[in-house]
């Protein structure tokens, strides 16, 4: 049975964001995006982390056009891309009784930002 494609995957969102930042030029074109990844890109766009337009081929693959990481996207990656920090942020959320990966993206980002502020003594 095929897994549902409309599930948020925070780990994959971080991976895709890192790929855009490290490997793609401004106004990038990303080819052959499957439905699962497209949904993660869509969530990133919906939360103001990236900008893009898209087309669909054969109802199966997406082609992203004019892909750009926004300031919010850079801030999101600065908060979550370090694996040790990410694990500590997950623990921080767990101490509050929540799993970070189950929270809405904007709330997860706020928790990560709060953790980072605490680490910096702000």
N, CA, C and O of each residue as an XYZ file, in Angstrom:
488
protein
N       0.836     -1.182      0.000
C       0.000      0.000      0.000
C       0.886      1.252      0.000
O       1.838      1.344      0.775
N       0.574      2.186     -0.850
C       1.349      3.413     -0.974
C       1.093      4.335      0.215
O      -0.041      4.479      0.672
N       2.166      4.957      0.707
C       2.031      5.865      1.838
C       1.344      7.155      1.394
O       1.510      7.586      0.253
N       0.574      7.772      2.292
C      -0.053      9.058      1.956
C       1.011     10.112      1.653
O       2.088     10.107      2.250
N       0.707     10.999      0.737
C       1.681     12.019      0.357
C       1.468     13.335      1.092
O       2.336     14.207      1.037
N       0.352     13.505      1.773
C       0.085     14.777      2.440
C       0.386     14.698      3.932
O      -0.442     15.046      4.774
N       1.588     14.233      4.231
C       2.061     14.204      5.609
C       3.294     15.093      5.716
O       4.211     15.004      4.899
N       3.304     15.947      6.728
C       4.467     16.807      6.947
C       5.626     15.956      7.437
O       5.451     15.078      8.282
N       6.799     16.219      6.906
C       8.011     15.498      7.286
C       9.098     16.538      7.561
O       9.795     16.975      6.646
N       9.234     16.928      8.830
C      10.163     17.983      9.211
C      11.595     17.657      8.804
O      12.321     18.537      8.343
N      12.005     16.415      8.967
C      13.360     16.027      8.567
C      13.571     16.246      7.072
O      14.619     16.746      6.662
N      12.592     15.881      6.261
C      12.710     16.044      4.812
C      12.669     17.525      4.428
O      13.369     17.943      3.505
N      11.871     18.304      5.115
C      11.821     19.746      4.849
C      13.201     20.359      5.069
O      13.657     21.181      4.274
N      13.856     19.957      6.144
C      15.204     20.464      6.425
C      16.164     20.029      5.317
O      16.968     20.836      4.847
N      16.090     18.761      4.894
C      16.956     18.261      3.811
C      16.747     19.041      2.519
O      17.707     19.456      1.871
N      15.487     19.234      2.153
C      15.189     19.939      0.903
C      15.640     21.395      0.976
O      16.172     21.930      0.003
N      15.431     22.029      2.109
C      15.880     23.401      2.283
C      17.387     23.521      2.177
O      17.903     24.448      1.552
N      18.098     22.570      2.795
C      19.562     22.569      2.711
C      20.019     22.376      1.270
O      20.976     23.011      0.827
N      19.336     21.504      0.545
C      19.682     21.284     -0.861
C      19.536     22.583     -1.660
O      20.410     22.930     -2.454
N      18.436     23.291     -1.447
C      18.233     24.542     -2.172
C      19.351     25.526     -1.839
O      19.925     26.152     -2.730
N      19.652     25.655     -0.558
C      20.661     26.635     -0.142
C      22.058     26.277     -0.649
O      22.810     27.154     -1.071
N      22.400     25.002     -0.607
C      23.759     24.582     -0.927
C      23.983     24.275     -2.405
O      25.113     24.376     -2.883
N      22.944     23.905     -3.134
C      23.151     23.368     -4.483
C      22.470     24.134     -5.609
O      22.811     23.947     -6.777
N      21.536     24.975     -5.282
C      20.762     25.615     -6.347
C      21.101     27.098     -6.465
O      21.373     27.776     -5.474
N      21.075     27.572     -7.684
C      21.283     28.994     -7.954
C      19.967     29.730     -7.732
O      18.911     29.098     -7.707
N      20.007     31.061     -7.569
C      18.753     31.823     -7.490
C      17.893     31.555     -8.726
O      18.409     31.360     -9.826
N      16.599     31.549     -8.530
C      15.637     31.257     -9.601
C      15.866     29.879    -10.206
O      15.772     29.702    -11.420
N      16.161     28.920     -9.366
C      16.489     27.560     -9.794
C      15.306     26.856    -10.445
O      14.148     27.233    -10.266
N      15.640     25.826    -11.204
C      14.670     24.920    -11.811
C      14.975     23.536    -11.247
O      16.075     23.015    -11.434
N      14.007     22.944    -10.561
C      14.204     21.618     -9.965
C      13.270     20.644    -10.672
O      12.053     20.828    -10.677
N      13.856     19.602    -11.272
C      13.107     18.668    -12.111
C      12.703     17.402    -11.369
O      13.311     17.033    -10.364
N      11.672     16.746    -11.877
C      11.233     15.416    -11.462
C      11.040     15.299     -9.947
O      11.587     14.400     -9.308
N      10.264     16.209     -9.392
C       9.944     16.165     -7.968
C       8.737     15.248     -7.793
O       7.709     15.445     -8.442
N       8.855     14.244     -6.917
C       7.733     13.327     -6.704
C       6.678     13.980     -5.797
O       6.915     15.044     -5.225
N       5.525     13.338     -5.675
C       4.412     13.911     -4.895
C       4.761     14.137     -3.439
O       4.384     15.161     -2.867
N       5.477     13.199     -2.822
C       5.836     13.346     -1.395
C       6.712     14.573     -1.174
O       6.469     15.353     -0.254
N       7.730     14.746     -2.013
C       8.604     15.906     -1.865
C       7.878     17.190     -2.257
O       8.079     18.232     -1.634
N       7.033     17.117     -3.291
C       6.298     18.315     -3.679
C       5.483     18.839     -2.511
O       5.417     20.050     -2.300
N       4.867     17.956     -1.752
C       4.074     18.405     -0.609
C       4.950     19.116      0.428
O       4.508     20.086      1.045
N       6.165     18.654      0.623
C       7.082     19.319      1.563
C       7.466     20.707      1.028
O       7.499     21.679      1.782
N       7.754     20.790     -0.274
C       8.031     22.090     -0.882
C       6.818     23.010     -0.737
O       6.957     24.196     -0.438
N       5.641     22.452     -0.952
C       4.408     23.230     -0.839
C       4.253     23.791      0.584
O       3.908     24.960      0.761
N       4.510     22.952      1.590
C       4.424     23.424      2.978
C       5.455     24.525      3.245
O       5.168     25.502      3.937
N       6.646     24.355      2.692
C       7.674     25.388      2.855
C       7.218     26.702      2.215
O       7.403     27.777      2.786
N       6.631     26.606      1.042
C       6.140     27.818      0.366
C       4.990     28.433      1.150
O       4.930     29.650      1.328
N       4.088     27.597      1.613
C       2.928     28.072      2.362
C       3.340     28.772      3.662
O       2.623     29.641      4.159
N       4.496     28.389      4.208
C       5.007     28.988      5.442
C       6.040     30.086      5.181
O       6.707     30.541      6.110
N       6.174     30.511      3.931
C       7.024     31.641      3.596
C       8.516     31.356      3.570
O       9.321     32.287      3.610
N       8.902     30.080      3.503
C      10.323     29.727      3.509
C      10.954     29.705      2.124
O      12.150     29.957      1.980
N      10.160     29.405      1.112
C      10.648     29.406     -0.263
C       9.571     30.002     -1.167
O       8.404     30.118     -0.795
N      10.006     30.368     -2.352
C       9.099     30.835     -3.398
C       9.328     29.963     -4.622
O      10.463     29.581     -4.908
N       8.265     29.647     -5.344
C       8.404     28.916     -6.603
C       7.083     28.889     -7.342
O       6.023     29.123     -6.761
N       7.161     28.602     -8.625
C       6.000     28.244     -9.431
C       6.255     26.808     -9.877
O       7.362     26.296     -9.705
N       5.246     26.153    -10.446
C       5.456     24.762    -10.855
C       4.557     24.372    -12.011
O       3.546     25.013    -12.302
N       4.972     23.287    -12.659
C       4.165     22.620    -13.669
C       4.168     21.130    -13.321
O       5.012     20.657    -12.559
N       3.216     20.408    -13.890
C       3.091     18.973    -13.622
C       3.182     18.218    -14.944
O       2.611     18.636    -15.951
N       3.906     17.105    -14.928
C       4.015     16.254    -16.115
C       3.417     14.886    -15.808
O       3.769     14.250    -14.815
N       2.532     14.456    -16.650
C       1.895     13.135    -16.527
C       1.205     12.940    -15.182
O       0.986     11.802    -14.766
N       0.861     14.012    -14.504
C       0.190     13.916    -13.208
C       1.020     13.239    -12.142
O       0.504     12.881    -11.083
N       2.302     13.060    -12.411
C       3.142     12.279    -11.514
C       4.356     13.046    -11.009
O       4.742     12.901     -9.849
N       4.958     13.854    -11.864
C       6.169     14.579    -11.496
C       5.934     16.078    -11.589
O       5.221     16.567    -12.465
N       6.547     16.783    -10.670
C       6.435     18.234    -10.615
C       7.772     18.841    -11.025
O       8.838     18.291    -10.748
N       7.686     19.971    -11.682
C       8.859     20.732    -12.092
C       8.732     22.102    -11.451
O       7.810     22.858    -11.756
N       9.661     22.417    -10.561
C       9.611     23.677     -9.836
C      10.422     24.723    -10.594
O      11.549     24.467    -11.019
N       9.843     25.878    -10.752
C      10.474     26.976    -11.481
C      10.697     28.161    -10.545
O       9.936     28.373     -9.601
N      11.738     28.918    -10.818
C      12.034     30.142    -10.065
C      12.063     29.883     -8.559
O      11.448     30.610     -7.778
N      12.788     28.836     -8.167
C      12.875     28.450     -6.753
C      13.877     29.350     -6.040
O      15.030     29.472     -6.454
N      13.416     29.977     -4.961
C      14.269     30.839     -4.149
C      13.983     30.612     -2.681
O      12.829     30.467     -2.277
N      15.031     30.581     -1.891
C      14.937     30.508     -0.441
C      14.743     31.934      0.078
O      15.497     32.833     -0.296
N      13.756     32.147      0.924
C      13.491     33.476      1.482
C      14.331     33.699      2.740
O      15.013     32.789      3.209
N      14.273     34.911      3.278
C      14.959     35.174      4.546
C      14.454     34.246      5.637
O      15.239     33.736      6.436
N      13.142     34.025      5.673
C      12.582     33.111      6.669
C      13.125     31.701      6.471
O      13.388     30.995      7.445
N      13.295     31.289      5.223
C      13.865     29.973      4.938
C      15.294     29.853      5.437
O      15.684     28.828      5.996
N      16.072     30.910      5.231
C      17.447     30.906      5.745
C      17.440     30.833      7.266
O      18.216     30.079      7.853
N      16.570     31.608      7.909
C      16.485     31.589      9.374
C      16.065     30.210      9.880
O      16.591     29.722     10.880
N      15.115     29.587      9.183
C      14.660     28.250      9.554
C      15.829     27.267      9.501
O      16.034     26.495     10.438
N      16.589     27.294      8.419
C      17.733     26.385      8.285
C      18.817     26.701      9.300
O      19.431     25.787      9.851
N      19.066     27.988      9.558
C      20.053     28.353     10.566
C      19.675     27.781     11.932
O      20.546     27.465     12.742
N      18.380     27.652     12.182
C      17.893     27.119     13.456
C      17.998     25.607     13.517
O      18.366     25.065     14.559
N      17.684     24.901     12.421
C      17.524     23.444     12.469
C      18.587     22.603     11.769
O      18.609     21.388     11.965
N      19.468     23.192     10.964
C      20.333     22.347     10.144
C      21.438     21.634     10.927
O      21.913     20.589     10.482
N      21.857     22.156     12.063
C      22.869     21.478     12.868
C      22.209     20.309     13.599
O      21.286     20.511     14.389
N      22.682     19.083     13.337
C      22.037     17.877     13.891
C      21.985     17.882     15.416
O      20.970     17.509     16.004
N      23.079     18.304     16.062
C      23.098     18.328     17.529
C      22.075     19.323     18.072
O      21.346     19.025     19.017
N      22.031     20.507     17.465
C      21.047     21.506     17.886
C      19.630     20.981     17.655
O      18.757     21.136     18.509
N      19.410     20.358     16.495
C      18.085     19.828     16.160
C      17.634     18.802     17.195
O      16.480     18.819     17.624
N      18.528     17.919     17.593
C      18.190     16.918     18.610
C      17.855     17.585     19.945
O      16.926     17.169     20.637
N      18.610     18.615     20.299
C      18.334     19.317     21.554
C      17.016     20.079     21.486
O      16.292     20.155     22.479
N      16.702     20.637     20.333
C      15.413     21.327     20.164
C      14.274     20.324     20.294
O      13.244     20.632     20.894
N      14.451     19.122     19.735
C      13.416     18.080     19.881
C      13.233     17.705     21.348
O      12.108     17.499     21.803
N      14.336     17.617     22.088
C      14.263     17.319     23.527
C      13.580     18.445     24.291
O      12.798     18.200     25.209
N      13.881     19.676     23.907
C      13.264     20.856     24.519
C      11.745     20.786     24.361
O      11.006     21.033     25.315
N      11.281     20.450     23.158
C       9.837     20.316     22.907
C       9.261     19.149     23.698
O       8.161     19.241     24.243
N      10.008     18.055     23.756
C       9.556     16.863     24.483
C       9.343     17.167     25.962
O       8.404     16.660     26.575
N      10.216     17.994     26.535
C      10.074     18.391     27.945
C       8.804     19.204     28.168
O       8.278     19.262     29.279
N       8.319     19.830     27.100
C       7.070     20.587     27.159
C       5.866     19.692     26.839
O       4.729     20.160     26.773
N       6.140     18.394     26.640
C       5.061     17.437     26.407
C       4.650     17.264     24.956
O       3.594     16.696     24.677
N       5.473     17.749     24.018
C       5.119     17.661     22.595
C       6.267     17.080     21.778
O       7.440     17.235     22.119
N       5.899     16.410     20.692
C       6.899     15.968     19.724
C       7.030     17.069     18.684
O       6.047     17.458     18.053
N       8.250     17.569     18.508
C       8.495     18.675     17.589
C       7.964     18.371     16.195
O       7.380     19.242     15.549
N       8.161     17.149     15.730
C       7.765     16.791     14.359
C       6.252     16.763     14.162
O       5.780     16.760     13.025
N       5.482     16.743     15.261
C       4.020     16.725     15.161
C       3.399     18.115     15.208
O       2.201     18.270     14.970
N       4.205     19.119     15.512
C       3.690     20.478     15.651
C       3.602     21.177     14.297
O       4.326     20.823     13.367
N       2.715     22.167     14.184
C       2.707     22.966     12.956
C       4.088     23.583     12.724
O       4.809     23.875     13.679
N       4.449     23.779     11.472
C       5.786     24.291     11.146
C       6.086     25.609     11.841
O       7.190     25.797     12.352
N       5.128     26.522     11.869
C       5.401     27.816     12.485
C       5.653     27.689     13.987
O       6.466     28.432     14.537
N       4.974     26.765     14.653
C       5.189     26.541     16.085
C       6.541     25.855     16.308
O       7.275     26.219     17.227
N       6.868     24.878     15.484
C       8.178     24.213     15.594
C       9.295     25.233     15.420
O      10.294     25.193     16.138
N       9.129     26.147     14.467
C      10.127     27.188     14.222
C      10.244     28.114     15.439
O      11.350     28.483     15.835
N       9.117     28.483     16.024
C       9.142     29.337     17.227
C       9.841     28.640     18.383
O      10.601     29.269     19.119
N       9.591     27.350     18.548
C      10.260     26.592     19.611
C      11.761     26.550     19.352
O      12.555     26.742     20.273
N      12.155     26.301     18.108
C      13.569     26.282     17.756
C      14.222     27.638     18.004
O      15.344     27.717     18.505
N      13.512     28.695     17.651
C      14.029     30.047     17.870
C      14.164     30.332     19.358
O      15.160     30.908     19.794
N      13.167     29.933     20.138
C      13.207     30.134     21.596
C      14.385     29.367     22.204
O      15.096     29.896     23.059
N      14.590     28.131     21.768
C      15.715     27.336     22.258
C      17.037     28.037     21.941
O      17.921     28.136     22.793
N      17.159     28.524     20.691
C      18.376     29.191     20.267
C      18.618     30.471     21.080
O      19.749     30.761     21.472
N      17.553     31.224     21.324
C      17.681     32.429     22.159
C      18.159     32.073     23.554
O      19.013     32.759     24.117
N      17.607     30.994     24.118
C      18.044     30.547     25.453
C      19.526     30.177     25.437
O      20.256     30.507     26.372
N      19.974     29.492     24.382
C      21.372     29.090     24.268
C      22.302     30.305     24.180
O      23.434     30.277     24.664
N      21.793     31.374     23.548
C      22.603     32.579     23.363
C      22.469     33.555     24.526
O      23.113     34.605     24.537
N      21.630     33.210     25.508
C      21.434     34.075     26.670
C      20.640     35.331     26.346
O      20.829     36.366     26.985
N      19.772     35.252     25.380
C      18.941     36.413     24.992
C      17.605     36.412     25.699
O      16.794     37.314     25.486
